[in-house]
Amino acid sequence: MNKYSEVGSFVVASLGLFAIGLFMIGNRHEAFARHMDFYTEFADLSGIAKGTKVQVAGMNAGEVLDIAIPDSPSSKFRIHFQINEKLHGLVRTDSVVTIGTEGVVGDKFLSISPGSAQQPAAAARARLPGKEPTELADLLDMAKGTIADVDTTVRNANGLVTNAGGLLATVGGNLNSTLGSARTTITNANDVVAGLKEGRGPAGMLLRDQALADQIRQTVSNTQKVTADLRQASAQVNGIISDIQSRGFPKKIDDTLASANDTLSNFNATSRQVRQIVADAAAPDERGVPAAVNLRESLSNVNIAAGNLSDETEALKHNFLLRGFFGRRGYYNLIHFSSDQYRKDRLFTNPGNQRIWLAADHLFVRDSSGKDELVPQGRLLINDALSRFGAALLENPIVVEGYSDDANLAQCLASSRDRSISVRNYIQSRFQLDPNNVGAVALENRPPGGLDHSAWNGIAIVLLQSKR
């Protein structure tokens, strides 16, 4: 009786521990929580995939459930996600969905901003507006354009000040010249009149002749009139100078010059601050080692550590005890494998893999150097072919097989390789896929055995079946 009691107690305790563990795991992943589904759209996913974390007001709230691929370049990716129902009160009709990054180079996540209290709560399965992310390269381009505009403005200000100074100098020179000429004329006229009255020189001798007296008097009268006119002209010139001074032109020009000098002083101060920051960053450390040397050593250490980690991970994948685990998790090596290894591996030649055959005549054109180039019509055919995979395109690994029917063996191998790499690069950039999940292999003109093609000229896109 005691033996059966012990066995029963052990079974009851085991079942209790199993239930507690199941509850804790489910609670951690919110398996027992109630959720609400929503949708949003983006033209650029920027690394968002199925299973990506979703936050509401900075709090983890759910995950991405599915991503619908657009059927044309003008359409957008439609993202289906869910959040915890407890946070539904923060999601309003004016809430906006953005793409955030954990740290500088961390994982991507969807961020939902809380809406305003005046708006109603968003209904389940509603489409929330998405705000396209701003890349760092775009911000740098905007900063460069702003700096260029400021530099152009300063140059224009300098040119305006220079032109104003030249104009003022020209006006002043002309006024001084006019005044000098007027004063000289008046002085000369006064000297002539004085000489005539005193009888000096030939004019004084002529005054003794009564017949010419009246003529000389008339001449003196005319000379006095000219003198009055000249004085009036001088007064007008003085009035012009006073008007220029009253309008404050010199002061305005001085103010403009002072403002330009202040702007240049601010730019110089900013430039000195930038140079000081650069100097501090490039200064040697406490051991006297330059910053560039420290940076190179740090990058070298990072590369060494990454290489060691990659080697150790690759060794674990082939370990007898862990090989099955990595196989079930879907850790495929799509970079380092030969064509012979590819043909022998059942993972790649499995008839259950989805495979699409595309002929070379519709995809490529050969240039004068003998290299195959992907044409726009070929890109459209590839887009149409990949749309058949649906959401599995973002989840399962893809291999692009390259084939060529060139008679020359070297040209056949080179052409098949160029074709596979060209299509691989286009698929990766067009659909924003993980580079580690897209591979390329050159198979000359011989597909793996057991398929519906014994020879081929073009490419074959293979969607590998997930092992999980």
Summary of the structure (lengths in Angstrom):
residues: 468
radius of gyration: 44.6
end to end distance: 45.4
largest distance: 174.6
contacts: 1201
relative contact order: 0.07
helix: 57%
strand: 16%
